[in-house]
């Protein structure tokens, strides 16, 4: 049977159903998770793959997380083979060397889906779990030099066997966490999500038949490829290169070659892998490349494995963009967003207004924890931050939004933060520091003050775009900086962009400042003053 023998309405219904199932998994996980980073910030993603691990449907959530799902399922299949996979099984991985792609706190759960005795698909999700052990609370350390220091590694192994939890494995994960109750709740939320997705796919396959179901997935992957190829024809052709110094002092380099048939990104001429934790793996780099490719080709349309068939990525094993074991990965998210921004900056001047100027473009991952002043129990707050986007040729930049890597996610409400964590939220305001002037101005970042309520707490962060500010276009001015200040109870003020497990105590205030985006066009051409 081919797509020509299936009526197009049926194909469309199945594809729409796949999207609905992905979104239902997302809703189930959001409603049942224990961690605010999941149920408030939505630091998670869901999706469906075909039997071989090719992305068939992407759900809501963080784009860079959705991009992990197909790679995780492919690695699970590679590690375990198909002979031992049975209905009701659920697999877990968080290890970048075993399909986890990101860092150890980001756990992937994947469930095979069977119909008429055949493996027809996988349902999967990924979310940030606040603590899986490691050398510091929360597992995120800028000082880690090997992955063993970052927490417990789950190497694409079976977590449930034919519907029943493997208690020994679950116990190993649980006892390695400083927040076992929260971990348990987040785990079961992920299990509920893949199970509800599997039930919906089983019903869908039973209704239309296995052959029709599988042909519909193949058809829409082919359609995704056709959409990308049509879009490639409208992009400027040629080879584009850029080298950019990073806040750490190293220089990243990219070369992009665009033809009517291929979009090739060459990262082979880049520094060796970092001795600390600023690394990503090949699959992590691929996700950044996939995001910019999707931005340029079909940002609002279908997203599946076919969408990325015209894409080629070249790396050098052992480099920062293709790190090898046992390299540490704790702050891989900053490496990925730096790569994303590097390609963006490389192409923006040539894309005829498709891409705006540079934004705050950092995850601004903030980790604060310690003994809760009311209960004495350990707490850990895990937060990305919102900031200003760059201006475009037509409008001012967006104010106080997450970076493109985080997509449609949200900041944690002050009421929730004060209830769940041992902190007061003293202010959340727009950052009025100068920066981003132009004909169109960059969007503003934020100022967020957390007042520490107990002694023995800590702060960890890894912000980029601190030294090298958001870049401008067409004569605009660069934006401001991302930073964290610690206002000590004794009046001292300390400023950081990168710090690990810094001691903070009662009455200290942690002040987060995120950047304004870069401006577009000469400031003297601006018709009205910035509000």
C-alpha positions in Angstrom: 0.0 0.0 0.0 1.2 3.5 -0.8 0.0 7.0 0.0 -1.5 7.1 -3.5 -3.9 4.3 -2.6 -5.0 5.9 0.7 -7.4 8.8 0.4 -5.8 12.1 1.5 -8.4 12.8 4.1 -7.4 9.7 6.0 -3.8 10.6 5.8 -4.5 14.1 7.1 -6.7 12.7 10.0 -3.9 10.3 11.1 -1.2 13.1 10.9 -3.5 15.4 12.9 -4.1 12.7 15.4 -0.4 12.1 15.9 0.0 15.8 16.7 -2.9 15.7 19.1 -1.4 12.6 20.9 1.9 14.4 21.3 0.1 17.4 22.8 -2.0 15.2 25.1 1.2 13.6 26.4 2.5 17.1 27.1 -0.6 18.0 29.0 -0.6 14.8 31.1 3.0 15.4 32.1 2.4 19.0 33.0 -0.6 18.2 35.2 1.1 15.4 37.2 4.8 16.5 37.6 6.2 17.5 41.0 8.8 20.1 39.9 7.9 23.7 39.1 10.6 23.6 36.4 8.3 21.1 34.7 4.7 22.1 35.5 5.3 25.9 35.6 8.3 26.6 33.3 7.4 23.7 31.0 11.1 22.6 30.8 10.1 19.4 28.9 9.1 18.1 25.5 7.1 15.2 24.0 7.0 13.4 20.7 6.4 10.3 18.6 8.8 8.4 16.4 8.3 5.6 13.9 9.6 2.1 14.8 13.2 3.0 13.8 13.4 6.2 15.8 12.6 8.7 13.1 10.6 11.7 14.4 7.0 11.4 13.2 5.4 14.1 15.4 6.7 16.8 17.7 4.7 17.9 20.7 4.8 21.2 22.6 7.7 22.2 24.9 11.3 23.2 24.4 12.4 22.9 20.8 15.9 21.7 21.8 14.2 19.0 24.0 11.9 17.8 21.2 15.0 17.5 19.1 16.4 14.9 21.6 13.6 12.5 21.3 14.4 10.8 18.0 18.0 10.6 18.8 17.3 9.0 22.2 15.0 6.4 20.7 17.5 5.6 18.0 20.2 5.0 20.6 17.9 2.9 22.8 17.3 0.7 19.8 21.1 0.6 19.0 22.0 -0.4 22.6 19.2 -2.9 23.2 18.3 -4.2 19.8 14.7 -5.1 18.9 14.7 -8.7 20.2 14.2 -7.8 23.9 11.6 -5.1 23.4 8.1 -6.0 24.5 4.7 -4.3 25.0 4.6 -2.4 28.3 8.4 -1.8 28.4 9.7 1.7 29.2 13.3 2.8 28.6 15.2 5.6 30.3 18.3 7.5 29.3 19.9 10.7 30.5 23.5 10.1 29.3 24.8 12.2 26.3 26.8 9.1 25.2 23.6 7.0 25.2 21.1 9.2 23.5 20.4 11.6 26.3 22.2 14.3 24.2 22.0 17.1 26.8 23.2 16.7 30.4 22.3 14.2 33.1 19.5 16.1 34.7 17.5 15.8 31.5 15.8 12.4 31.6 14.2 10.8 28.5 11.5 8.1 29.0 10.5 6.2 25.8 7.9 3.5 25.3 7.5 1.1 22.4 4.0 0.9 20.9 2.7 -2.4 19.5 -0.3 -3.2 17.3 -1.1 -6.7 15.9 2.2 -7.9 17.3 4.2 -5.3 15.4 6.3 -2.5 16.8 4.6 0.5 15.1 6.0 3.6 17.0 7.5 5.0 20.1 6.2 7.6 22.5 8.7 9.6 24.4 9.3 12.6 26.6 12.1 14.5 28.2 12.2 16.8 31.2 14.7 18.4 33.5 14.8 16.6 36.9 16.1 19.0 39.6 18.7 16.6 41.2 20.2 13.3 40.1 23.3 13.5 42.3 26.6 14.8 41.3 29.4 16.8 43.0 27.1 19.8 43.8 23.3 20.0 44.5 21.4 20.2 41.3 24.2 18.4 39.4 25.2 21.5 37.4 28.8 22.4 38.0 31.0 24.7 35.8 34.0 22.9 37.5 33.2 19.3 36.6 35.9 17.8 34.4 34.3 14.4 33.6 30.7 13.2 33.4 31.1 10.9 36.4 31.0 14.0 38.6 27.6 15.2 37.3 25.3 12.6 38.7 24.0 9.1 38.1 24.2 7.9 34.5 21.3 6.0 33.0 22.6 4.5 29.8 19.5 3.7 27.6 18.3 0.9 29.9 14.9 -0.7 30.6 13.0 1.0 33.5 9.7 -1.0 33.1 9.4 -4.5 31.9 6.1 -5.5 30.3 4.3 -2.9 32.4 6.0 -3.5 35.7 8.7 -1.2 37.2 12.1 -2.7 37.7 12.4 -1.7 41.3 16.1 -2.2 41.6 16.8 0.3 38.8 14.3 2.8 40.1 15.8 2.6 43.6 19.3 3.3 42.2 18.0 6.4 40.5 16.1 7.5 43.6 18.9 7.1 46.2 21.2 9.2 44.1 19.0 12.2 44.3 18.9 14.9 47.1 15.2 15.3 46.2 13.9 11.7 46.1 10.2 12.6 46.6 10.3 15.1 43.8 12.2 12.8 41.5 9.7 10.0 42.1 6.8 12.3 41.2 8.5 13.6 38.0 9.3 10.0 37.0 5.7 8.8 37.3 4.5 11.9 35.5 6.8 10.9 32.6 5.5 7.3 32.8 1.9 8.5 32.7 2.6 10.6 29.6 4.2 7.9 27.5 1.5 5.4 28.5 -1.4 7.7 27.5 0.3 8.3 24.2 0.8 4.6 23.6 -2.9 3.9 24.3 -3.9 6.6 21.8 -1.6 5.2 19.1 -2.8 1.7 19.7 -6.4 2.9 19.2 -5.5 4.9 16.1 -3.7 1.9 14.5 -6.6 -0.4 15.3 -9.1 2.0 13.7 -7.2 2.4 10.4 -5.0 -0.6 10.3 -1.2 -1.0 10.9 -0.3 -0.6 7.2 -2.3 2.6 6.8 -1.0 4.0 10.0 2.7 3.4 9.0 2.2 4.6 5.5 0.7 7.9 6.9 3.9 8.4 8.9 6.1 7.8 5.9 3.9 10.1 3.7 4.2 13.0 6.1 8.0 12.6 6.4 8.2 12.8 2.7 6.0 15.9 2.8 8.3 17.5 5.4 11.2 17.0 3.0 9.3 18.5 0.1 8.5 21.6 2.2 12.1 22.1 3.2 13.4 21.7 -0.4 10.9 24.3 -1.7 12.0 26.7 1.0 15.7 26.1 0.2 15.2 27.4 -3.3 14.2 30.8 -1.9 17.3 31.2 0.4 20.4 33.1 -0.8 22.9 30.6 -2.2 26.6 30.5 -1.4 29.1 29.8 1.4 29.0 32.0 4.5 31.6 32.0 7.3 31.9 33.6 10.7 34.4 33.4 13.6 33.3 34.8 17.0 35.2 35.1 20.3 33.2 33.8 23.3 33.1 35.1 26.8 35.5 32.4 27.9 38.2 33.6 25.4 37.9 30.7 22.9 36.8 31.4 19.4 34.0 29.4 17.6 33.9 29.1 13.9 31.1 28.1 11.4 30.9 27.7 7.7 27.4 27.4 6.1 27.0 26.2 2.5 23.5 26.7 0.9 22.4 25.2 -2.4 19.0 24.3 -3.8 19.3 20.8 -2.4 21.5 21.0 0.7 22.1 23.1 3.8 25.5 22.1 5.1 27.0 23.3 8.4 30.7 22.8 8.9 32.0 22.9 12.5 35.2 21.0 12.0 37.5 23.9 12.7 36.7 24.5 16.3 38.5 24.2 19.7 39.2 20.9 21.4 36.6 19.8 23.9 36.5 21.8 27.1 38.3 20.5 30.1 35.3 21.6 32.2 31.6 21.2 31.3 31.1 23.5 28.4 30.7 20.8 25.8 28.1 19.2 23.6 28.0 16.1 21.6 27.3 15.6 17.9 23.6 15.2 18.4 23.5 18.3 20.6 25.1 20.3 17.8 22.7 18.8 15.3 19.8 20.1 17.4 21.1 23.7 17.2 21.6 23.3 13.5 18.1 21.8 13.1 16.5 24.8 14.9 18.2 27.4 12.8 17.4 25.4 9.6 13.7 25.2 10.7 13.7 29.0 11.4 14.8 29.7 7.9 12.7 27.1 6.0 9.3 26.5 7.6 9.1 27.9 11.1 5.3 27.4 11.5 4.8 24.1 9.6 5.2 20.4 10.0 8.3 19.2 11.9 9.4 15.6 11.4 12.4 13.6 10.3 11.7 14.4 6.7 12.0 18.1 7.4 15.7 17.7 8.1 16.7 15.4 5.2 18.4 18.2 3.3 20.5 19.1 6.3 24.2 18.0 6.7 26.4 18.6 9.7 30.2 18.2 9.7 32.1 18.0 13.0 35.4 17.0 14.4 35.3 14.3 17.1 37.0 15.5 20.2 36.0 19.2 19.6 33.7 21.3 21.7 30.8 20.5 19.3 31.5 16.7 19.2 32.9 15.9 22.7 34.0 12.4 23.5 33.7 10.4 26.6 34.3 11.1 29.5 33.8 14.9 28.8 31.5 16.7 31.2 28.3 18.2 29.8 26.6 20.2 32.7 26.4 23.5 30.8 26.0 22.0 27.4 22.9 24.2 26.9 25.1 27.3 26.7 27.3 25.7 24.1 24.3 24.8 22.1 22.7 28.2 22.2 26.1 29.8 21.4 26.2 27.6 18.3 22.7 28.5 17.4 23.5 32.3 17.8 26.7 31.9 15.9 24.9 30.5 12.8 22.2 33.1 13.2 24.8 35.9 13.3 26.6 34.4 10.3 23.5 34.3 8.1 21.5 37.3 9.3 23.2 39.9 7.1 22.5 37.8 4.0 18.9 36.7 4.7 17.1 39.9 3.6 15.5 40.6 6.9 14.4 37.1 7.9 16.6 37.2 11.0 16.7 40.0 13.6 19.7 41.3 15.5 21.2 39.3 18.4 19.3 38.9 21.6 20.2 38.1 25.2 20.6 34.5 23.7 21.6 32.7 26.9 19.7 30.1 28.9 20.8 32.1 31.9 20.4 28.8 33.9 20.1 29.7 37.6 20.4 27.2 40.4 19.8 28.2 44.0 19.3 25.8 46.9 19.9 24.9 50.5 17.9 24.2 53.7 14.3 25.4 53.5 13.8 27.9 56.4 10.4 26.5 57.3 10.9 22.7 56.9 14.6 22.2 57.1 14.4 20.0 54.0 16.8 20.6 51.0 15.3 22.6 48.2 16.8 23.4 44.7 15.4 26.0 42.4 16.1 25.5 38.7 15.3 28.3 36.4 16.1 29.5 32.9 15.6 33.3 32.6 13.8 35.5 30.2 15.4 38.4 28.4 15.4 40.9 25.4 15.4 39.9 21.8 17.1 41.8 19.0 15.4 44.4 16.8 14.5 43.6 13.2 14.2 45.6 10.0 10.6 46.2 10.8 10.1 46.4 14.5 11.6 46.7 18.0 12.8 43.5 19.6 10.5 41.4 21.9 10.8 42.2 25.6 11.2 39.6 28.4 10.8 36.4 26.5 12.7 33.1 26.6 15.5 32.4 24.1 14.7 30.5 21.0 16.1 27.3 22.5 13.5 27.3 25.2 10.6 28.2 22.9 7.1 28.7 24.3 7.9 28.3 28.0 7.3 30.5 31.0 8.9 32.0 34.0 8.0 30.6 37.4 5.3 32.8 39.1 6.6 34.6 42.2 3.9 33.0 44.3 4.9 29.5 43.4 8.6 30.3 43.9 8.0 31.7 47.4 5.8 28.7 48.3 8.0 25.9 47.0 11.4 27.4 47.7 13.2 29.0 50.7 13.4 32.5 49.0 11.5 35.8 48.8 10.9 37.4 45.5 11.7 41.1 46.1 11.2 42.3 42.6 10.6 41.3 39.0 11.0 44.3 36.7 12.3 45.3 33.3 16.0 46.0 33.0 16.4 49.8 32.2 20.2 49.6 31.6 21.2 51.3 28.4 21.8 49.2 25.3 20.2 48.2 22.0 19.6 51.6 20.6 18.7 51.9 16.9 16.1 52.8 14.4 14.4 49.8 16.0 15.5 49.1 19.5 16.3 45.8 21.2 13.8 44.3 23.6 14.5 44.7 27.3 15.7 42.0 29.7 14.6 41.7 33.4 15.8 42.4 36.9 14.8 39.7 39.3 15.7 39.8 43.1 15.7 36.6 45.2 16.2 37.2 48.9 17.8 34.3 50.7 16.0 33.2 53.9 18.4 30.8 55.5 22.1 30.2 56.0 24.0 27.5 54.2 22.5 28.1 50.7 24.3 28.1 47.3 24.1 29.8 43.9 25.3 28.3 40.6 25.0 30.0 37.3 26.5 30.0 33.8 25.5 33.0 31.7 26.9 33.9 28.4 26.6 37.3 26.5 28.2 38.9 29.5 31.5 40.1 28.1 30.5 40.0 24.5 27.1 41.7 24.4 24.2 41.1 22.0 25.2 42.1 18.5 23.5 44.7 16.4 22.6 45.0 12.7 22.7 47.8 10.1 24.2 50.5 12.3 22.3 49.7 15.5 24.0 49.5 18.9 24.8 46.4 20.9 22.6 45.3 23.8 23.5 45.1 27.5 24.9 42.2 29.5 23.6 39.2 31.3 24.9 38.9 34.9 24.1 38.0 38.4 24.9 40.2 41.4 25.1 39.0 45.0 24.1 41.8 47.4 25.6 40.7 50.7 23.8 41.5 54.0 26.9 43.5 55.0 26.6 45.8 52.0 29.2 44.2 49.7 28.3 43.6 46.0 29.7 40.8 43.9 29.1 40.3 40.2 29.2 37.0 38.3 28.4 35.4 35.0 29.8 32.0 35.9 30.0 30.5 39.4 29.5 27.2 41.0 28.1 26.5 44.5 28.7 30.0 45.8 27.8 30.3 49.5 24.9 32.6 50.1 23.2 33.2 53.5 20.2 34.8 55.1 19.6 38.4 54.1 21.8 38.1 51.0 20.0 39.1 47.8 20.7 37.4 44.4 20.0 39.9 41.7 19.6 38.5 38.2 20.0 40.9 35.2 19.3 39.7 31.7 20.3 41.6 28.6 18.5 43.9 26.2 18.8 42.8 22.6 20.8 44.5 19.9 19.4 47.4 17.8 18.7 47.6 14.1 19.6 50.7 12.1 21.1 54.0 13.1 19.6 55.4 16.3 19.2 58.9 14.7 16.6 57.4 12.3 14.3 56.4 15.1 11.0 58.3 14.8 9.8 58.1 18.4 11.5 57.7 21.7 11.7 54.3 23.4 8.9 54.1 26.0 
